[in-house]
Amino acid sequence: MDLFFKYSRVFQFLAGIIPLLFLLAYKRKLRLELVVFLLASVLTTLILFITGLYSIKNWFFFNLFSVINLTCMSVFYFSILHSKISKVIVLILTTICAMAIILELTYYDVINLSFPILKLGITLFTFIYFLDKLANKNQSNTPAYNIINTALCIYNCFSIFMSLEMEIMLKNNFWLIHNVLEGTSKLLIAYAILKLPKMDEVIKRESLGVNP
């Protein structure tokens, strides 16, 4: 089982690199907060893998990525949602998640109890996106965002339940299920990136005063 867990880490890392490679190779335009999220995810996976091999405590990097994850997802959804009510709900959920994380880190060294809250918050972001899309059909987002939102929704939905038993899953290496799910979600995001407009097309549209 330990060998499968290590392989799942490798898959998670390689799958996380693919979206970034697609951005560079195909010269696609992706929102900055998503680029930061993808880059931070890859680096965190690599650090956790290396420190895990040498039994080095790595909770700091896990905590840091959790904060980056919340920040990037909050900025992303707040920016692409059309309804003011949807934006306000995102801000409220972000505040609740942030307060839960801050409160836990005040007393403990690692994000544990607040992690399911974080995953629930991001899952609700994805649901709000679907509802906002239905309510604002005349203001559609790029199809790539629909795929990205679906990938984030599936991954975070499963992560809620897995994070409730995080300690047990980590001790028994069942966390490999999480690694595979996260890697799969990154592959979906990589596919979504191919649906994004090319960088030169975006620059051309912006020069003409057209919304990219």
N, C-alpha and C positions, 0 to 999 in steps of 0.2 A: 504493500500500500504506500509506503514511503517513497518508493521509486515512481509510482504513478503520480504522487503529489508533486514530485520534482518535475516530471514531464508536463504536468498541468501548468506549472509556473513558466516553463519554457514556452508552451503554447500561448499562454496569456501574454507573455512578453513579445513574442514574434507577431501575434495578432495585433498587439497594440502599436507596433512599428508600422504596419502596413498602411493605415490611414495617413500617417505622416509622409511616408514614401509616395503615396498617391498624390498628396498635395504638391510635393516637389516635382514629381515626374510629369504629372498632367497639368501643372500650373493652374490649380483651381483656387478660387477665392472662398475662404472659410472664415467665419467670425472669429475674432481674436480670442475670445474667452473659450471657445471650443478648442482652438489650437493649444492654448495654455493647459486646458484640461487633459487633452490627449498626451501632450509632452510630459506633464506632471505624472500622469498615470503610468507611462512607460518607465520613467526614471524611478518612481516608487516601487514598481514591480521588480526592477533590476536590483535596487538597494535591498528590498526585503528578501529577495532570493539569495543574494551574496551574504548578507548578515545572518540569514537562516542557516546557511551551510556551516558557519562558524559559531553558531549558537550565541550570537551577539544580540542584545536587546535592541529592538528596532521600533518600539512603540512611538518614538518621536516622529518618525517618518510617516507612520500610519496616521497619527494625529494630524500632522501637517497636511497630508493629502486629503483627509476628510474635510478640513477647513477650505482648502483650495477647491475641492469638489463642490461644496455648498456655494461658495462664492461664484464660481464659473457658471453653475447651473442657474443660480438666481439671476445673474446678469443676462444670461442667454434668454431665458424665458421672459423676463421682464422686457427685454428689447424686442422680441418678436411677437408678443401677444398684442392684440388690437384693442380689446376691451379694457377700459379703465378699471372696472371691477376685477377683472382677471389679474391685472397688474397689482392691485391693492392686496388681493389674496396671496399672491406670490410674496409680497413684502411681509405680510403677516406670518406666513409659513416660514420664511427665511428667519425672521426674528425669533420665532419659537425654537427652531432648530439651533440657531446660534446661542440662544440663552441656555438651552439644554447642554450644549457642548461646553460652554464656559463654566456652567455650574458644576459639571462633572469634573472638568480639569482643575477646578479649584480645590477639590478634595482628593482626586485620584490622578495617577500618572497616565492613564490610557482611556481613550474613548471606548466605552463598552455599552453602558445602559443607554447612552444618547445615540449610539450608532443606528439602532432600529428606527429611532425618531428621524434621523437624517435621511435614511432610505425611504421612509414613509413620506417625508416632505418632498423629496425629489419625485417619487412616484405620483404624488398629487399634482406636482408641476405638469407631468406628462398628461394626466387626465384633464387638467385645466386647458392644456393646449388643444386637445381633441374637442372639448366643449366650445372653446373660443373659436375654433375653426368652423364648427357647425353654425355658430351664431353670427359669424362674419364671412359668409361664403363669397361675398363680393370683394373681399380683401384677402386673397389667398397668398400663402407663403410659398417659397420655392419647394418643389416636390422633395428635394433632398432633406428638408427639415422634417417632413412627414416620416421619412425612413429613420432619420436620427432619433426622432421622438419615440417611434415604435421600439427601436433598439434599447433606448434608455428605459422605457416603460417595462419591457419584459425583464431586463436585467435587474432593475431595482425592485420590481414586484417579488421576484424570487429571493432577492437579497434580504428583504424584510424578514421573512420566515427563517432564513439561515442565520441571520445575525442575532435572532432571539436565543439561539443555542450556540453562539459563537465559540464559547470555551470548550464545549463538548466536541464540536466539529473540528476545532483546531487540534485538540488532543488526539483525535482519532483519524486525522488527515482527511476528514470528509470535506474539508474546505476546498478540496480539488474541484468539487462541483461548482463552487463559486468561481474558481479560476477559469473553468471551461466556459461558464455562462458569460463571464466578463469578456473573455477572448472572442467568443461568438458575437457578442454585441459590437465589439470593435471591428469585426469583419463586415457587419452590416453597415457600420458607419463608413467604412472604407468604400463600400458599394455606393453609399449615398454621396460620397465626395465626387464620384464619377458623374453624378447628376448635376453638380454645381457648374455655374458658368466659368469659362476660362478667365484668367487674370486680365488678359489683354482686352477681352470683351467687356469686362467690368469697367476698366479704365476708359474705354471708348464711350460707353454709355454715360459714365460720370462726366466726361468732357462735353457731352451733348446735353447734359442736364437731365438725363433720364434715370429713373430709379433702378439701380442694378438688381 
